[in-house]
Amino acid sequence: MNDSLSRLLQRRSVPARWLGEPGPSEQEVETLLKVASRVPDHGKLVPWRFILIQGDARQRLGAVLATAFQADNPEAGEDKLAVERERFAQAPLVVAVVSRVVPHVKIPEWEQVLSAGAVCMNLLNAAMFLGYGASWLTGWAAFDRRVLDALGLNPNERIAGFIHIGTAKETPADRDRPSLDDIVTRF
């Protein structure tokens, strides 16, 4: 088995709270996005785009989350608001992968959404191959219109995932994987 397949067999998400500096350089970010963009895209519609959340932008987005969370949970204490403020501040880079379905007579919405999911997976794998830890998350913020508006999403756009990328401070233990006997049938 070649090295690439061996590494893919060991791929593991790293919790965002375990990701720290250093993060990817600008050249590495460009490489990550180029790799992420090399996915099946029926009709060349490019039904996704990226929003980079780095530096001070992580705290600005955290303030948006804390405000929205407090509006919905007025009884929330400072500890819970702090969690929301820090949600995007742990990893040095968060890439919001935005799914944007393009109406098309021949290409169904489902294929376009799957293409955005493939972008997320390519981004995770590219981060691993560059030596970074990464995690694909959504959470309530991915579905909250106030957060989506703050990020500049149009009404027809959705978050496919927030991909948190940085240097792993800890190595997570592997989890149980499904047995192929349980998930494979033959037609």
Residue pairs with C-beta under 8 A, 6 or more apart in sequence:
4 129
7 128
7 129
8 125
10 174
11 124
11 125
11 128
12 171
12 172
12 174
12 175
13 124
13 134
13 135
13 136
13 172
14 133
14 134
14 135
14 168
14 170
14 171
14 172
15 135
15 172
16 87
16 90
16 91
16 135
16 137
16 164
17 90
18 133
18 168
18 169
18 170
18 172
19 90
19 91
19 92
19 132
19 133
19 134
19 135
19 164
19 165
19 166
19 167
19 168
19 169
20 90
20 91
20 92
20 166
20 167
20 169
21 92
21 166
21 167
22 92
22 166
22 167
23 54
23 91
23 92
23 93
23 132
23 165
23 166
23 167
24 32
24 92
24 93
24 127
24 130
24 132
24 165
28 130
29 52
29 93
31 126
31 130
32 95
32 123
32 126
32 127
32 130
32 165
33 50
33 95
33 123
35 122
35 123
35 125
35 126
36 50
36 95
36 97
36 119
36 120
36 122
36 123
36 126
37 119
37 122
38 122
39 115
39 118
39 119
39 122
40 114
40 115
40 118
41 47
41 115
42 107
42 111
42 112
42 115
43 104
43 106
43 107
45 102
45 104
45 107
45 112
47 99
47 100
47 101
47 102
47 112
47 113
47 115
47 116
48 97
48 98
48 99
48 100
48 115
48 116
48 119
48 160
49 97
49 98
49 100
50 95
50 96
50 97
50 98
51 95
51 96
51 98
51 151
51 152
52 93
52 94
52 95
52 96
53 61
53 88
53 93
53 94
53 95
53 96
53 162
54 92
54 93
54 94
58 88
58 89
58 94
59 85
59 89
61 88
61 147
61 150
61 151
62 84
62 85
62 86
62 87
62 88
62 89
63 85
64 146
64 147
64 150
65 84
65 85
65 87
65 88
65 141
65 147
66 81
66 82
66 84
66 85
67 146
68 141
68 144
68 146
68 147
69 76
69 80
69 81
69 84
70 76
70 81
73 80
87 139
87 141
88 94
88 162
88 164
90 164
90 166
91 135
91 164
91 165
91 166
92 165
92 166
92 167
93 164
93 165
93 166
94 162
94 163
94 164
94 165
95 123
95 162
95 163
95 165
96 151
96 159
96 161
96 162
96 163
97 116
97 119
97 120
97 123
97 159
97 160
97 161
97 162
97 163
98 116
98 153
98 157
98 158
98 159
98 160
99 112
99 113
99 116
99 157
99 158
99 159
99 160
100 154
100 156
100 157
100 158
101 109
101 112
101 113
101 156
102 112
113 160
116 160
117 160
117 161
119 160
120 136
120 160
120 161
120 163
121 136
123 134
123 136
123 163
123 165
124 134
124 135
124 136
124 163
127 133
127 134
127 163
127 165
128 134
132 165
132 166
132 167
132 168
133 165
133 166
133 167
133 168
134 163
134 164
134 165
134 166
135 163
135 164
136 161
136 162
136 163
137 161
137 162
137 163
137 164
138 159
138 161
138 162
139 162
141 147
141 159
141 162
142 158
142 159
142 161
142 162
143 159
148 157
148 158
148 159
151 159
153 159
